[in-house]
Amino acid sequence: MDAQGGEDRAEYGTQLNFSQKLTVEFGVSFSTQNLPNMRQFYLTFSNCYTLCSELSWSHYRRIMRIPNASEREFYIKECSE
């Protein structure tokens, strides 16, 4: 565990190397700044079968910070309408 009580995190150099490899293979969306957001997205929505296609990555970045799953669902519905 790390100092904040969360799971162990990769060293910065490792994350940078991983980011560079992903960027070469898949494009610029895999910056070192974006990798933690992608990880949080996976952890937040890993049990969802489908997600609202009307919402953007910016919407999900905001919504996934809401700790309560029911509240997240409410805001997903509201944003898509």
C-alpha positions as a LaTeX table, in Angstrom:
\begin{tabular}{lrrr}
\hline
Residue & $x$ (\AA) & $y$ (\AA) & $z$ (\AA) \\
\hline
Met1 & 0.00 & 0.00 & 0.00 \\
Asp2 & 1.09 & 3.54 & $-0.58$ \\
Ala3 & 1.26 & 6.35 & 1.98 \\
Gln4 & $-2.36$ & 7.33 & 1.25 \\
Gly5 & $-3.70$ & 3.86 & 2.04 \\
Gly6 & $-4.34$ & 3.01 & $-1.62$ \\
Glu7 & $-2.87$ & 0.34 & $-3.81$ \\
Asp8 & 0.81 & 0.47 & $-4.74$ \\
Arg9 & 1.54 & 2.81 & $-7.59$ \\
Ala10 & 4.15 & 2.55 & $-10.29$ \\
Glu11 & 7.25 & 4.67 & $-10.00$ \\
Tyr12 & 7.12 & 7.81 & $-12.15$ \\
Gly13 & 9.74 & 6.53 & $-14.60$ \\
Thr14 & 7.83 & 3.29 & $-15.07$ \\
Gln15 & 4.60 & 5.19 & $-15.70$ \\
Leu16 & 6.37 & 7.50 & $-18.15$ \\
Asn17 & 7.82 & 4.53 & $-20.05$ \\
Phe18 & 4.40 & 2.84 & $-20.13$ \\
Ser19 & 2.80 & 6.08 & $-21.33$ \\
Gln20 & 5.36 & 6.41 & $-24.12$ \\
Lys21 & 4.76 & 2.83 & $-25.28$ \\
Leu22 & 0.98 & 3.30 & $-25.30$ \\
Thr23 & 1.29 & 6.63 & $-27.11$ \\
Val24 & 3.40 & 5.06 & $-29.86$ \\
Glu25 & 0.92 & 2.21 & $-30.27$ \\
Phe26 & $-2.44$ & 3.99 & $-29.75$ \\
Gly27 & $-1.94$ & 7.77 & $-29.97$ \\
Val28 & $-1.62$ & 10.85 & $-27.79$ \\
Ser29 & $-4.47$ & 10.12 & $-25.36$ \\
Phe30 & $-2.18$ & 8.01 & $-23.17$ \\
Ser31 & $-0.22$ & 10.81 & $-21.48$ \\
Thr32 & 1.16 & 10.34 & $-17.98$ \\
Gln33 & $-1.50$ & 12.80 & $-16.79$ \\
Asn34 & $-4.32$ & 10.80 & $-18.36$ \\
Leu35 & $-3.29$ & 7.31 & $-17.16$ \\
Pro36 & $-4.51$ & 7.86 & $-13.56$ \\
Asn37 & $-7.87$ & 9.06 & $-14.94$ \\
Met38 & $-8.15$ & 5.95 & $-17.09$ \\
Arg39 & $-7.35$ & 3.76 & $-14.10$ \\
Gln40 & $-9.95$ & 5.55 & $-11.97$ \\
Phe41 & $-12.50$ & 5.15 & $-14.78$ \\
Tyr42 & $-11.87$ & 1.41 & $-14.88$ \\
Leu43 & $-12.13$ & 1.07 & $-11.10$ \\
Thr44 & $-15.30$ & 3.18 & $-10.95$ \\
Phe45 & $-17.16$ & 1.67 & $-13.89$ \\
Ser46 & $-15.69$ & $-1.84$ & $-14.11$ \\
Asn47 & $-19.05$ & $-3.47$ & $-13.29$ \\
Cys48 & $-21.05$ & $-1.51$ & $-15.86$ \\
Tyr49 & $-22.22$ & $-3.34$ & $-18.94$ \\
Thr50 & $-22.83$ & $-0.22$ & $-20.99$ \\
Leu51 & $-22.16$ & 3.43 & $-20.51$ \\
Cys52 & $-24.01$ & 6.39 & $-21.92$ \\
Ser53 & $-22.57$ & 7.18 & $-25.36$ \\
Glu54 & $-23.88$ & 10.75 & $-25.19$ \\
Leu55 & $-21.38$ & 11.70 & $-22.48$ \\
Ser56 & $-17.84$ & 12.82 & $-23.16$ \\
Trp57 & $-14.63$ & 11.84 & $-21.41$ \\
Ser58 & $-14.84$ & 15.18 & $-19.56$ \\
His59 & $-18.28$ & 14.27 & $-18.20$ \\
Tyr60 & $-17.02$ & 10.90 & $-16.97$ \\
Arg61 & $-13.91$ & 12.45 & $-15.41$ \\
Arg62 & $-16.19$ & 14.63 & $-13.26$ \\
Ile63 & $-18.81$ & 11.99 & $-12.53$ \\
Met64 & $-16.36$ & 9.26 & $-11.53$ \\
Arg65 & $-15.18$ & 11.42 & $-8.63$ \\
Ile66 & $-18.60$ & 11.06 & $-6.98$ \\
Pro67 & $-18.16$ & 8.31 & $-4.36$ \\
Asn68 & $-21.80$ & 7.18 & $-4.21$ \\
Ala69 & $-22.84$ & 4.86 & $-7.08$ \\
Ser70 & $-26.50$ & 5.94 & $-6.96$ \\
Glu71 & $-25.52$ & 9.58 & $-7.21$ \\
Arg72 & $-23.22$ & 8.79 & $-10.16$ \\
Glu73 & $-26.10$ & 7.04 & $-11.95$ \\
Phe74 & $-28.33$ & 10.06 & $-11.31$ \\
Tyr75 & $-25.81$ & 12.46 & $-12.84$ \\
Ile76 & $-25.14$ & 10.18 & $-15.82$ \\
Lys77 & $-28.87$ & 10.13 & $-16.53$ \\
Glu78 & $-29.23$ & 13.90 & $-16.04$ \\
Cys79 & $-26.23$ & 14.71 & $-18.25$ \\
Ser80 & $-27.42$ & 12.44 & $-21.05$ \\
Glu81 & $-30.83$ & 14.12 & $-21.09$ \\
\hline
\end{tabular}
